[in-house]
Amino acid sequence: MRKAMRGSSISVRRAMAAFGSALNDVISLIVFSFLDLLDILFCFLYKILDYLMEAEWRPCYCSSSPKDMITSIGKILVSESGGSKVVTLSSTKLQLEDISDTLYSRPCLLSDVSRLTVYQLCRLKNISSSDASTVISSRGGVVVSSTSGNPTTTFTVNSAIIQMLRGKIGSPKSHPVPRWSDCHCANCNPISQDTLFVKAQGPQDGKMVEEDVLFIHGFISSSTFWTETVFQYFSSDAKSRYRMFAVDLLGFGRSPKPADSLYTLREHLEMIERSVLEPYKVKSFHIVAHSLGSLIALALAVKYPGAVKSLTLIAPPYFPVPKGEQQATQYVLRKVAPRRIWPLIGFGASMLCWYEHLSRTVSILLAKNHRFWEIAFRLITFNRVRTYLMDGFFGHHHIGAFHTLHNVICGSAGKVETYLDVVRDHLNCSVTVYHGRNDELLPIHCSYAIKSRVPRAQVKIIDSKDHVTIVVGRQKAFARELEQIWKNAKS
């Protein structure tokens, strides 16, 4: 009898779970179809507002215009099978810089219909390669053909990328920085545009530094994720031996937020080198990184294989791409942002990933007006709740966040396996991976996938903790664990 009742209860739970999943799918389809349409409407709205405020509109990835592609020198986007690259042409070298195709190719029903309509209009106009040098492609870019004595070469170019790079290739900037929709305060617009904001903490009273530690925060966060948590809980012994650096990544916190940057993995690495490794003469170091920062940490470790003493990754966004998957970047995009309304943190990630103009709206409402929200939070909480996480969120930049999300998380889809192989075969450092069992944004198997690639990696699953509370809320214990990792690495 009890077995029958238990079996019946399990069947009911399974039926309820199946019903809930189906309901989530149906509601998600309706909600995201509406958001697809809303993002298109906001695209037109921002073009009008940008033109009224600045006499030109900000380039976006919704569509491309052939006249925007005309440039005699600089960079173009080359679309290849399995990825895309920005090609820099010069007399001395050919530099390739990876750009994720998820920036300009995020398939949805309304965007596909829109692009198909544009493509059919072009066919009706009978535009041929002999009559024009640029042709609108069905992917929302421009196809540029070259037949000067060589076999025809076709490139897919996106106008937003070209326009954002014009400032880098010597063309005068016609728009102000910051833009009207960005925050104008001093914290969001530092005087120095060449280096990141760095919070350094080291031995006092002239004591010698024994080792260096670099802390890298996650997406839409800042150095306060570390300085307001674990920094204050390190032991006096650790503070007397280690020099610790917590950076605000490019486009976040109090670091520069250049409007013409594509916020590639290469740019993030170069800024860390210029802001920490070079000025502080760091020769060897430990790395502690959270979420998005884990990908930057892996790239940094691969670039300096002999310098890294230990590698600690918290909730790394690593999704192994199945064999046979033709579009690795699109696969990771679907994993990170599944276009579902539940769980809510996944819904938020989908909003930021899929909708360029809706995410800009959120940035205007929150980041541009962060001073108002900071005051409001202090009044509501009577200063009883620390708001450093909110400060990190409000301090982000729309262009920086949107491009970093696509170019680092999605764009590194085909690289992470290579990075992990290098860590496994060519680095002698210890590798420790932390993950919260209740993390609804990044599943636990992301961390286990790293161990399957790097067998010596130690994976520690923390019960009752999620993507943020894996550090915040257990900072004292985590500080002690980090100190032990560093000591073991030295021995």
N, C-alpha and C positions, 0 to 999 in steps of 0.2 A: 504493500500500500504506500509506504513512504517513498519507495523507489518510483512508483508511478507518479506520485505527487511531485517529486523532484524532477522527473523527466518532463512533466507538464510545465513546471515553472521555467525550466531551461528553454522549452519550445516557445513559451510566451515571451521570454526575454529576447530570443532570437527574432521572433516576429516583430516585436516592438523596435528592435534595432534596425531591421530591414525597412520597416515603415518610416522610421526617423531618417534613415539614409535617403530613401526615395523622396521624402518630403523636402529634405535639404536640397536635393538635386533640382526638384521642380521650382522651389522658391528661388534658388540661386540662378537658375536659367532666366527667370522673370526679372530678378533684380539686376543682374549683370547686362541683360539686353537693354534695360532702361538706362543703366549707367553708360553703355556704349553710345546711346543716342545723346545722353546728357554731355558726355565728353566732347562730342562733335559740336554741340551748340556752344560749349564753353570755348572751343577753339576759335569760332567766329567772334565770340564776345571779346576774347583777349586780343585778337587782331585789331579790333576796333579800338579798344582801350589803349593798347600799345601805340597805335597810330595817333590817337588824340593826345596822349601824354608825351610822346617822344618823336612823333613824325615818322615813325617806322614801326613795323611789327616784329616781334621776336620770332626767330625761326623755330619751327616745330617739326615733329616727325610724322604729322598726319598726311602731308602731301608735299609734292616737290614741284618747283617751277623751273623750266629750262633756263630762263634768264639768270636764275640764281647760280647756275652751274658754271657760267662763263668766267673762267679765271685763268690767267696765263701761267702762273706759278703756284706752288703750294702743295696741298695734299688732296688726294681723292680717295674715295672709298672703293675698294676692290672687293666684289662679292665672289666668293669661291665656295665650292662644295664643302660643307661642314664648318664654315666660318667666314669672317670678313676681316679685311685689314685696311688700315689707312696707309697709303704709300706716300712717302715724302721723297720728292725728286730733287736732287741737287747735283752739282758737278762732281762731288767727291764720293757720295755714298747713296745707297738705297735703303732707307730705314723703314721697317715694318712695325706697325703699332696696332695691336689687336683691338678691334671694336666689335661688340656684340651685335648681331643682327636683330636681337630682340628689341633694340632701340626703335627700329623703324619697321619691324615686321612682327606684329603681335596679332595673330589671326583671331578675328571675331566676325560675326555675321554681318554687322553693319559696315565695318571697314572693308570687308571683302566685296560687298555690293558696291560701295563707293569707288574702290579702286577699279573694279570691273567696268563701271560706268565710264570712268576716265579713260580706260584702255580702249573701250569701244568708240568713244568720241575721237580718239587719236586715229583709229583705223578709218573712221568715216572721213577724216581730213586727208587721208592718204599721205601721211608723212613718211618719207623714205629716207634712207641714209644718204642718198645722193643729193637730197634737197636740204637737209639740215644736219647739223653736227650733233644735236642732242635730241633724244626721243624719250618721252615719258614711258616708264615701264609699269607693268601691272603690280610691281612690288612697292610702288610709291617712290621710286627713285628716278634716275635718268640714265639712259644707256648711252655711253660715249664710245664711238667706234673710231678706230685708227687704221688706215689702209695705206700708209705711206711706204709703198715698196715692200711691205711685210704682210704676212697673213693677218687677217682682221682680228683685232683684239677688242673685246667688249667688257666694259666696266659698268657696274651699277653704282650710281652716285646718289647720295641723299643731300638735299639742299641744306638741311639744318646743320649737318656736320661741316659742310663747306663754309657756311656763314659764321659758325662759331670759331672756325679756325682762321678766319680772315685777319683777326687781330694778331695771330701768331706769325703770319707770313708777311707782315709788313704793311698791310693795308690799314689806313687810319680808321679808328673806331668812331662810328657815327652815333653811337648810343652811350648814354652816361652809365657809369658804374658807381654805386649800385643803381639798379633800375627802380622805377617808381613802385614796383610791387615788392621790393626787397626792403629789409630793415636798414635804416641809415645810422644806427648808433655806433659808437666807437668799438664796442666789443665785437660786433658783427662785421666791422670793416677796419681791421687793424692797419696801422701805418705801413708796416713791412709786409709786402706782398711776396717776398722771396722765401720766407721760412715759416714753418708751422709754429703754433703756440705750444710751448713745452713747459711742463711743470717738473722741475728737477728737485730731488731731495737726496742729500748725501751726508756723509760724515761731517761733523762740526769740529771746531777747535783745532783745525789743521791736521786732523787725522787722515791717513792715507786711504784712498779708495782701493779696495781689494777686487771688487767685481762690479759690473754694470748690469742693470736689468731694464729692459724696454717693455712698457705696457702699451697695448694697442686696443682701443675700444671697438665696439660693434657699430651696427648701422643706426643712424640717427641718435647718436650718443656723443659723449665727449670724455675728456680726461678725468672729469669729476667722477665718472663711474669707478675710477680707481682711487683718486686722491681723497674722496669723501668716504671711502669704505676701508679697503685693506691697508692703505698707507698709514692710517693712524693706529693700526693694531699690530704693526711689526714690532718685534722686540727691540730693546735698546741695543742688543748685540748686532741684530741685522742692520739697524740704522747706522751703526758705527762702522760697518764693513761694506755695505752695498750702496752704490749710487743708483737711484731709481729715476727713470724718465717716463712720464705719461704725456702722450701727445694728443692734440686735437687734430684729427686727420683733415686733409684738404677738403674744404667745403663744409666743415663742421665746427661747432664751438667757436673759439676765438681765433681760428686759423683763417688764412685768406680764402676768398670765395670767388675766384676769377670767372667771369662770365664766358670767356672764350675757351675754357678748359673742357676737355672731354672726360676728365677724371678717370683715366685708365689706370690699370694696375701699375704700369710703368711710371706714371706721374706720381702716384702715391708713394712708391718706393723711392723715387728720386727726391721727393720732399722730405722723407724721413732721413735719408742720407745727408741732405743739405742742412737739416735742422738739428740732428742729434749726432750721427756717427762722425761727421766731419768736424763741426765746431767743438765738440767735447772730446775729440780724439779717442773715440771708442774703438778698441781693437777686438775685444771679445765680449760676449754678453749673453744673458739669459733672455728669453722672450716669453711673455705672458699675454695671451690674446683672447678676446671674446667674440664669438659669432663671426660677423664679417671680417673682423680683424684677424681671424685664424687663417684666412686665405692670404692676406698680406703677409702674415708671419711666415707661412710656408714659402712664399716667393722670396722673402728676405733671407730665410735660412738656406735656400737653394743658391742664392746669389753669394752668400758668405758662408759656405759649408764648413770652413775651418774655424770660424769665429763663434758659432753658436754653441753654448755650453748646455743648455736645456731648453726644451720646447714644451710649453704648457698651453694647451688649447681648450677653451671652454665653449661647448655647444657649437662645434664647427659645422658650417653649412656644406657638407660634402655629400653629394648624391652621385654615386657611381653610374656612369652612363652605360646602359646595356649594349652588348655587342650587336652590331647591325643598325643601331640608331643613327640615322643620317644627320639629324640636327641636334647636336648635343646641347647647344644653348637653349633651344626651344624646350628640350626635355627638362632641363633644370628650371626654366621659367615656370613650367607647369607644376613642378614639385614645390617650388618656393611659393608660388602664387596660384593656387588651384582653382581660383574663381568660385569659391564657395563662401556662403555667408556664415557658416559655422565650421570651426571655432572662430570667435571674433578676431583673434590675433591673426588668423589666416585671412580673414576678410580684409583686415587693415593692410596686410602685405599685398593682397591682390589689388586693392585700390591704388597703392603706391606704384606697383609694377606695371599695371595695364593702362592706367589713365594718366597721361602726361598733364592734362589741363585740370582735371579734378584734384590731382595731387598738388598742383600749383595753387589751387584755391585753398586747400588745407594749409599750405605754407603761408599764404597771405593772411588767413584768419588767425593762425597761431604764431608762426615764426616772425612775421612782420610786426605783429602786435604783442611780442613776448613780454615787453615791460608791463603792459596792462595785465596780462595773465599772471605774471610773477606777483604783482601787488594783490591781485584777487586771491591767489592761493594763500598768501600770507595772512590776508584778512580772514579767509574762511577757516584756516587751520590755527590761527592765533600763534603762528610760528612753532606749533607743536610737532609738525611733520616736516622733515627735511625735504626740500624741493629740488635737490641737485639733479635727480633724474629728469624732472621737468625742464630744468635749465638746459640740460643736454639736448632734449628733444626740441625745445624752442630755438636753440642756436643753430639749427641746420639750415642749409641753403637749398632751394628747390632744384636748381640745375645740378648742384653737386650731388645731392641725394639721389636724384633720378638717374644720373649717369653712373654714379658709383654702384648703385644697385644692379644695373644692367651690365656695365663693363667689367665689374669685379666679380660679382656673384655668378651671373649668367655667362659672362664672357670668359671666365676661367674654367668653364666646364670641361674643355678638352685638355687643360693643362694640369689639373690637380693630380691626376694619376701619375704624370711625369714627375711632379714635385715630390710626391710621396715615395716614388721609386728612388729618387735621389736621396731623400732623407733615410730611406732604408739601407741603401747600398754605399753611400758616401759620407754620411754624417755619423759621428760617434756619440752624439748627444742623447740624453734621455728624452723620451717623448711621453707625456702624460696628458690624457684626455678626460675632461670632466663633462658630465651631462646630467641634467635634471630629469628625473623619471616622469615628471608631469609637464615637460616641455611640449606645448601644443604647436609651436611654430616650427621647430626642427625635431624630427623624431630621433629616438635613441639610436636607430640603426645607422645614422650618419656617423656617429662615433665608432660603432663597431666596424663600420666599413673601413675606417682608417686603420684599425687594428688588423683587419684582414690584409691590408696592403703593407703595413709596417708591424710585423709580429711582435717586436719588442715593446710596442706602445702599451702603456698601462691605461685601461679604461676604468674610470670610477663613476658609477651611477649613484647619484644622491637622491634618496627617497624624499618625496613630498616637496620637491623643488622644481621650479619651472625655468624658463629661459633667462629671467632676470634674477630670481631669488637663488639661483645657483651660486651667486656671489653676494648680492644684497640680502642681508638677513642672516648670513652665516660668515660674515667677513672676518670675524676673529678667528674662527676655525680655519678658514681658507688661508689667512695670513700665515698661520702656523704650518699648514701643509706646504705652502710655497717655500717657506724657509727650509723645510726638510728636503724638498726637491733640490734646492740649490746646494745644500750641504752634501747630499748624496752625489750630485753631479761633480762636485769638487773632489770627493774621495774616489 
